[in-house]
Amino acid sequence: FQQQQHHRLPMLPRGLQAAQLQNASQQRMLQQLQLQQQQIEQHKLDQANLQAQ
């Protein structure tokens, strides 16, 4: 019984860790997407400014 419990305990934190890691990677992906969008918008603005001159 003692051994079983000892084996079972580490499972919970590992699951939480995995969830947190997944969360972090999703946030990083979102940030990268937002950065890409900003770069695209900036590029459009630059192109427009070049054409305006």
C-alpha positions in Angstrom: 0.0 0.0 0.0 2.8 2.4 1.0 4.7 1.7 -2.2 1.6 2.1 -4.4 0.9 5.5 -3.0 4.5 6.5 -3.4 4.3 5.6 -7.1 1.0 7.3 -7.6 2.0 10.7 -6.0 4.5 11.9 -8.6 1.8 11.5 -11.4 -0.2 14.5 -10.4 2.5 17.2 -10.5 3.8 15.7 -13.8 0.3 16.1 -15.3 0.1 19.7 -14.0 3.6 20.4 -15.4 2.5 19.0 -18.8 -0.6 21.3 -18.8 1.5 24.3 -17.8 4.0 23.5 -20.6 1.2 23.1 -23.1 -0.2 26.5 -21.9 3.2 28.2 -22.3 3.8 26.8 -25.8 0.3 27.9 -26.9 1.0 31.4 -25.5 4.3 31.5 -27.3 2.6 30.4 -30.6 0.1 33.2 -30.1 2.8 35.7 -29.5 4.6 34.6 -32.6 1.4 34.9 -34.6 0.8 38.4 -33.3 4.4 39.4 -34.1 4.0 38.1 -37.7 0.8 40.1 -38.0 2.5 43.2 -36.8 5.4 42.7 -39.2 3.0 42.2 -42.1 1.1 45.4 -41.1 4.4 47.3 -40.8 5.5 46.0 -44.2 2.2 47.2 -45.8 2.7 50.6 -44.2 6.2 50.8 -45.4 5.1 49.9 -48.9 2.4 52.5 -48.8 4.8 55.1 -47.6 7.3 54.3 -50.3 4.5 54.6 -53.0 3.3 57.9 -51.5 6.8 59.5 -51.8 
